[in-house]
Amino acid sequence: MRLCLANEFSEVNACHSRGWSAFQRAAAIGTPEDVDAFLPHGASLDLRAEWYGWTALFFAAPHDNVETFQMIVRSSPTDVYESLDGDGWTLLHCCIYFGAPRVMRLVLQNGIDVNQLTHPAPLPEDPELSYRLLTPSDIAVYIGPNRYEMFMEALAETGRDVDLEGNKDIYWDTTPNALHEDSEGAGRPRPIYGAEDVDDDRWTLLHWASYNGSSKVKNLFLLKGVDPEHMDAITLEENPTLLATSP
């Protein structure tokens, strides 16, 4: 970015094929200095990516990048903690779903509604959540006991547990694949619903998306953590790990 600006590059809000801008990328995985370099040159705080309709703030939050998150907040309107993404998810919903405990505590400390409902929107990677009105607690319960514990601890530590409505005893199905977090209990959601399932020819959804040139679907799988090396069983004759495009 600094090289571009040094050469009078002015399209700071240009996006790549998935609708991400360089500024949004910096918000997710960059530093406060990166964010600070963009803002004076007109980087948009309101530009929404195609993916979930996220602004730069929503990229920082689920990546648990407190430093860039706070930098963006300082440059935003006072009601920034009431922001919604394209599906009506709050910053708290996103922090719970993706497992971002530091930003989760920050948004709780700044008065975010702990009972707010999402919009009834499609969620292709988690069909069980699609078109449902979801509270932050619903998201935590869906992911599993470790994520729910993360949320409960954050509520208690920030004094927001008293604001939680409808809190009751929760029980989880312990059968295989019933939970949406990893087996080691780190509290991360499963990468994507059904992504490692295979058909009769041992092809995964990622194989088919790659083979048919479905770049948006393929990129969504990869962005959500699908293993790109999960290709050992594919039945292409020439190279079992190289996916050609459909003729």
Contacts in CASP RR format, 6 or more apart in sequence:
PFRMAT RR
TARGET T0000
AUTHOR 0000-0000-0000
METHOD contacts of the structure
MODEL  1
MRLCLANEFSEVNACHSRGWSAFQRAAAIGTPEDVDAFLPHGASLDLRAE
WYGWTALFFAAPHDNVETFQMIVRSSPTDVYESLDGDGWTLLHCCIYFGA
PRVMRLVLQNGIDVNQLTHPAPLPEDPELSYRLLTPSDIAVYIGPNRYEM
FMEALAETGRDVDLEGNKDIYWDTTPNALHEDSEGAGRPRPIYGAEDVDD
DRWTLLHWASYNGSSKVKNLFLLKGVDPEHMDAITLEENPTLLATSP
1 22 0 8 1.000
1 26 0 8 1.000
1 34 0 8 1.000
1 37 0 8 1.000
1 38 0 8 1.000
2 37 0 8 1.000
5 37 0 8 1.000
5 41 0 8 1.000
10 41 0 8 1.000
12 21 0 8 1.000
12 22 0 8 1.000
12 23 0 8 1.000
12 38 0 8 1.000
12 41 0 8 1.000
12 42 0 8 1.000
12 43 0 8 1.000
13 21 0 8 1.000
13 23 0 8 1.000
13 42 0 8 1.000
13 43 0 8 1.000
13 44 0 8 1.000
13 47 0 8 1.000
14 21 0 8 1.000
14 22 0 8 1.000
15 21 0 8 1.000
15 47 0 8 1.000
15 49 0 8 1.000
17 215 0 8 1.000
18 49 0 8 1.000
18 50 0 8 1.000
18 51 0 8 1.000
18 216 0 8 1.000
18 219 0 8 1.000
18 223 0 8 1.000
19 49 0 8 1.000
19 50 0 8 1.000
19 51 0 8 1.000
20 49 0 8 1.000
20 51 0 8 1.000
21 43 0 8 1.000
21 44 0 8 1.000
21 47 0 8 1.000
21 49 0 8 1.000
21 56 0 8 1.000
22 38 0 8 1.000
23 35 0 8 1.000
23 38 0 8 1.000
23 43 0 8 1.000
23 44 0 8 1.000
23 47 0 8 1.000
23 56 0 8 1.000
24 47 0 8 1.000
24 49 0 8 1.000
24 54 0 8 1.000
24 55 0 8 1.000
24 56 0 8 1.000
24 59 0 8 1.000
25 59 0 8 1.000
26 34 0 8 1.000
26 35 0 8 1.000
26 38 0 8 1.000
26 56 0 8 1.000
26 68 0 8 1.000
27 35 0 8 1.000
27 56 0 8 1.000
27 57 0 8 1.000
27 59 0 8 1.000
27 60 0 8 1.000
27 65 0 8 1.000
27 68 0 8 1.000
27 69 0 8 1.000
27 72 0 8 1.000
28 59 0 8 1.000
28 60 0 8 1.000
28 63 0 8 1.000
28 65 0 8 1.000
28 68 0 8 1.000
29 63 0 8 1.000
29 65 0 8 1.000
30 65 0 8 1.000
30 68 0 8 1.000
31 67 0 8 1.000
31 68 0 8 1.000
32 67 0 8 1.000
32 68 0 8 1.000
32 70 0 8 1.000
32 71 0 8 1.000
34 68 0 8 1.000
35 56 0 8 1.000
35 68 0 8 1.000
35 71 0 8 1.000
35 72 0 8 1.000
36 71 0 8 1.000
39 75 0 8 1.000
43 56 0 8 1.000
44 56 0 8 1.000
45 55 0 8 1.000
45 56 0 8 1.000
45 57 0 8 1.000
45 72 0 8 1.000
45 75 0 8 1.000
45 76 0 8 1.000
46 55 0 8 1.000
47 55 0 8 1.000
47 56 0 8 1.000
48 54 0 8 1.000
48 55 0 8 1.000
48 85 0 8 1.000
48 86 0 8 1.000
49 55 0 8 1.000
49 59 0 8 1.000
50 216 0 8 1.000
51 220 0 8 1.000
51 223 0 8 1.000
52 58 0 8 1.000
52 85 0 8 1.000
52 86 0 8 1.000
52 87 0 8 1.000
52 89 0 8 1.000
53 85 0 8 1.000
53 86 0 8 1.000
53 87 0 8 1.000
54 85 0 8 1.000
54 86 0 8 1.000
55 83 0 8 1.000
55 85 0 8 1.000
56 72 0 8 1.000
57 69 0 8 1.000
57 72 0 8 1.000
57 73 0 8 1.000
57 76 0 8 1.000
57 80 0 8 1.000
57 83 0 8 1.000
57 91 0 8 1.000
58 83 0 8 1.000
58 85 0 8 1.000
58 91 0 8 1.000
58 94 0 8 1.000
60 68 0 8 1.000
60 69 0 8 1.000
60 72 0 8 1.000
60 103 0 8 1.000
61 69 0 8 1.000
61 91 0 8 1.000
61 94 0 8 1.000
61 95 0 8 1.000
61 100 0 8 1.000
61 103 0 8 1.000
61 107 0 8 1.000
62 94 0 8 1.000
62 95 0 8 1.000
62 97 0 8 1.000
62 98 0 8 1.000
62 99 0 8 1.000
62 100 0 8 1.000
62 103 0 8 1.000
63 98 0 8 1.000
63 100 0 8 1.000
64 95 0 8 1.000
64 99 0 8 1.000
64 100 0 8 1.000
64 101 0 8 1.000
64 102 0 8 1.000
64 103 0 8 1.000
65 103 0 8 1.000
66 102 0 8 1.000
66 103 0 8 1.000
66 106 0 8 1.000
69 103 0 8 1.000
69 106 0 8 1.000
70 106 0 8 1.000
72 80 0 8 1.000
73 80 0 8 1.000
73 81 0 8 1.000
81 91 0 8 1.000
81 107 0 8 1.000
81 110 0 8 1.000
81 111 0 8 1.000
81 112 0 8 1.000
82 90 0 8 1.000
82 112 0 8 1.000
82 113 0 8 1.000
83 90 0 8 1.000
83 91 0 8 1.000
84 90 0 8 1.000
85 94 0 8 1.000
86 119 0 8 1.000
86 121 0 8 1.000
87 118 0 8 1.000
87 119 0 8 1.000
87 121 0 8 1.000
87 123 0 8 1.000
88 118 0 8 1.000
88 119 0 8 1.000
88 121 0 8 1.000
89 97 0 8 1.000
89 118 0 8 1.000
90 107 0 8 1.000
90 112 0 8 1.000
90 113 0 8 1.000
90 116 0 8 1.000
90 118 0 8 1.000
90 136 0 8 1.000
91 103 0 8 1.000
91 107 0 8 1.000
91 112 0 8 1.000
92 104 0 8 1.000
92 107 0 8 1.000
92 108 0 8 1.000
92 112 0 8 1.000
92 113 0 8 1.000
92 114 0 8 1.000
92 116 0 8 1.000
92 136 0 8 1.000
93 116 0 8 1.000
93 118 0 8 1.000
93 134 0 8 1.000
93 136 0 8 1.000
93 139 0 8 1.000
94 100 0 8 1.000
95 101 0 8 1.000
95 103 0 8 1.000
95 104 0 8 1.000
95 107 0 8 1.000
96 104 0 8 1.000
96 136 0 8 1.000
96 139 0 8 1.000
96 140 0 8 1.000
96 143 0 8 1.000
96 147 0 8 1.000
96 150 0 8 1.000
96 151 0 8 1.000
97 139 0 8 1.000
97 143 0 8 1.000
97 189 0 8 1.000
98 189 0 8 1.000
99 147 0 8 1.000
99 150 0 8 1.000
99 187 0 8 1.000
99 188 0 8 1.000
99 189 0 8 1.000
101 150 0 8 1.000
101 154 0 8 1.000
104 150 0 8 1.000
104 151 0 8 1.000
104 154 0 8 1.000
105 154 0 8 1.000
105 157 0 8 1.000
105 158 0 8 1.000
108 114 0 8 1.000
108 154 0 8 1.000
108 155 0 8 1.000
108 158 0 8 1.000
108 159 0 8 1.000
108 160 0 8 1.000
109 158 0 8 1.000
111 160 0 8 1.000
114 135 0 8 1.000
114 136 0 8 1.000
114 137 0 8 1.000
114 155 0 8 1.000
114 160 0 8 1.000
114 163 0 8 1.000
114 164 0 8 1.000
115 135 0 8 1.000
115 136 0 8 1.000
115 137 0 8 1.000
115 163 0 8 1.000
115 164 0 8 1.000
115 165 0 8 1.000
116 135 0 8 1.000
116 136 0 8 1.000
117 133 0 8 1.000
117 134 0 8 1.000
117 135 0 8 1.000
118 132 0 8 1.000
118 133 0 8 1.000
118 134 0 8 1.000
119 133 0 8 1.000
120 131 0 8 1.000
120 132 0 8 1.000
120 133 0 8 1.000
121 130 0 8 1.000
121 131 0 8 1.000
122 130 0 8 1.000
122 131 0 8 1.000
123 129 0 8 1.000
123 130 0 8 1.000
124 130 0 8 1.000
124 220 0 8 1.000
125 192 0 8 1.000
125 193 0 8 1.000
125 195 0 8 1.000
125 220 0 8 1.000
125 224 0 8 1.000
126 142 0 8 1.000
126 180 0 8 1.000
126 189 0 8 1.000
126 192 0 8 1.000
126 193 0 8 1.000
127 193 0 8 1.000
128 142 0 8 1.000
128 193 0 8 1.000
129 139 0 8 1.000
129 142 0 8 1.000
132 138 0 8 1.000
136 151 0 8 1.000
137 148 0 8 1.000
137 151 0 8 1.000
137 164 0 8 1.000
137 166 0 8 1.000
137 167 0 8 1.000
139 147 0 8 1.000
140 147 0 8 1.000
140 148 0 8 1.000
140 150 0 8 1.000
140 151 0 8 1.000
140 152 0 8 1.000
141 148 0 8 1.000
141 170 0 8 1.000
141 172 0 8 1.000
142 180 0 8 1.000
143 179 0 8 1.000
143 180 0 8 1.000
143 181 0 8 1.000
143 187 0 8 1.000
143 189 0 8 1.000
144 172 0 8 1.000
144 179 0 8 1.000
144 180 0 8 1.000
144 181 0 8 1.000
144 187 0 8 1.000
145 170 0 8 1.000
145 172 0 8 1.000
145 179 0 8 1.000
145 181 0 8 1.000
146 181 0 8 1.000
146 185 0 8 1.000
146 186 0 8 1.000
146 187 0 8 1.000
147 181 0 8 1.000
147 187 0 8 1.000
147 189 0 8 1.000
148 170 0 8 1.000
150 187 0 8 1.000
152 161 0 8 1.000
154 160 0 8 1.000
155 161 0 8 1.000
155 163 0 8 1.000
155 164 0 8 1.000
161 167 0 8 1.000
172 178 0 8 1.000
172 179 0 8 1.000
173 179 0 8 1.000
180 189 0 8 1.000
180 190 0 8 1.000
181 187 0 8 1.000
181 188 0 8 1.000
181 189 0 8 1.000
181 190 0 8 1.000
182 188 0 8 1.000
182 190 0 8 1.000
191 224 0 8 1.000
191 225 0 8 1.000
191 226 0 8 1.000
191 227 0 8 1.000
192 220 0 8 1.000
192 221 0 8 1.000
192 224 0 8 1.000
192 225 0 8 1.000
192 226 0 8 1.000
194 205 0 8 1.000
195 204 0 8 1.000
195 205 0 8 1.000
195 206 0 8 1.000
195 221 0 8 1.000
195 224 0 8 1.000
195 226 0 8 1.000
196 204 0 8 1.000
196 226 0 8 1.000
196 227 0 8 1.000
196 230 0 8 1.000
197 204 0 8 1.000
197 205 0 8 1.000
198 204 0 8 1.000
198 233 0 8 1.000
201 234 0 8 1.000
201 235 0 8 1.000
202 233 0 8 1.000
202 234 0 8 1.000
202 235 0 8 1.000
203 211 0 8 1.000
203 234 0 8 1.000
203 235 0 8 1.000
204 226 0 8 1.000
204 230 0 8 1.000
204 231 0 8 1.000
205 217 0 8 1.000
205 221 0 8 1.000
205 226 0 8 1.000
206 218 0 8 1.000
206 221 0 8 1.000
206 222 0 8 1.000
206 226 0 8 1.000
206 228 0 8 1.000
206 230 0 8 1.000
206 231 0 8 1.000
207 231 0 8 1.000
207 234 0 8 1.000
207 243 0 8 1.000
208 214 0 8 1.000
209 217 0 8 1.000
209 218 0 8 1.000
209 221 0 8 1.000
210 218 0 8 1.000
210 243 0 8 1.000
210 245 0 8 1.000
211 243 0 8 1.000
211 244 0 8 1.000
211 245 0 8 1.000
211 246 0 8 1.000
212 245 0 8 1.000
212 246 0 8 1.000
213 245 0 8 1.000
213 246 0 8 1.000
222 228 0 8 1.000
229 241 0 8 1.000
231 240 0 8 1.000
231 241 0 8 1.000
231 243 0 8 1.000
232 240 0 8 1.000
232 241 0 8 1.000
233 240 0 8 1.000
234 240 0 8 1.000
234 241 0 8 1.000
234 243 0 8 1.000
236 242 0 8 1.000
236 243 0 8 1.000
236 244 0 8 1.000
END
